[in-house]
Amino acid sequence: MPAYITLINFTEQGIKEAKNTVSRARAVEKAIEAMGGRKIGVWWTLGQYDLVFISESPDDESLTRLLLQVGMQGNVRTTTMRAFSEDEMEHIVAGLT
């Protein structure tokens, strides 16, 4: 199943409700599971991003839909990257000449 790394920043609205950040992350985990994916981990971080969320999703479209729904709530902004496992990357580079 494809893996994704999502970098998250609180919006002004989101930081005002920071006390609810753990419950919001748990709600996202349940939504990912409902669409057939899974949360690998979530970390609250110091520095440029407020959270890092790593997950698996059945496909790009499903995760994009979920992240749009999360963004529409107004608490966070996200940047998401598709991540490739070692096995996936081995298959990708096997086709190089």
N, C-alpha and C positions, 0 to 999 in steps of 0.2 A: 504494500500500500504506500502511496507517495507520502513523504514526510515534508513538513513545512516548519520554518522558523519565523515566528511573528514577533517583531519588535514593536513595543507599545509605548505610547506617551499619553499621559492624562491630558485632557482638555481642561479649560478653566472650570467647567461644570464638574468634570470627573474628580479633580483635586478637592473640590468643595465637599465631595462625598467619598473621600478616601477611606473613611471608616468602613465602607461597604465593599472595598476592593476584593477581599477574599471571597465574599459571597457572590460577587459578580463573576469572578474567575471560575467558581464552582458551577455557576449557571452555564457558562460557556462550555465547560467540560461535559455537562449533561447534554447540551445541544450537539456537541461533536459526537458523543456516543449515540444519540438518537439518529444521526445520519449515517451511522456505520463506521465512524472513525474512532480515534482515541487520543487522549491527552498523554503525551510522554512526560511533560513536566512544565511547571510554571515557576518563574523566579522573579522576585521584585529586586530591582537592581539600582545601583548608584551610577551616576554618569549621564550619558546622553539619552538613555531610554529608561523608562520607569519599570517596565516589565519585559521579560522574554518568555514567550509561550511556544513550546515545541509540541507539535501534534502530527497525527496521521489522518488523512482523509481519503475517501474512495476516489476522489478526482478533484481537479482544480476548480471546476464549476461549483461543487458542493461547498468547498471551503470559502470560495469567493462570496457565495450567497450568504453564508453564515457571518463572515466578517463585515459584509455590508449591513446585515441586520444589527450586528454589534455596534458598528459605527453610527447607525441611525439613532441609537440611544443617546449619543452625544457625550459620552464619558471618556472615550479614547480615540486616538488616531493610530492606525496601524501601518506597518511596512512589512510585507511578507515575502519570504524567499523560499523557493522550492529547494529542498535539500536532497542530495543523492547519497545513498549508502555506499560503502566500499564495494559491495557486490554490484550495485547498479553502475558505479563508475568504472569498474573493471569491464563490464559489458560494453559501456559506451566507448572506452578507449580501445577495445579489441578491434573495432572497425577502422581505426586510424592506419594510414599507410606511411 
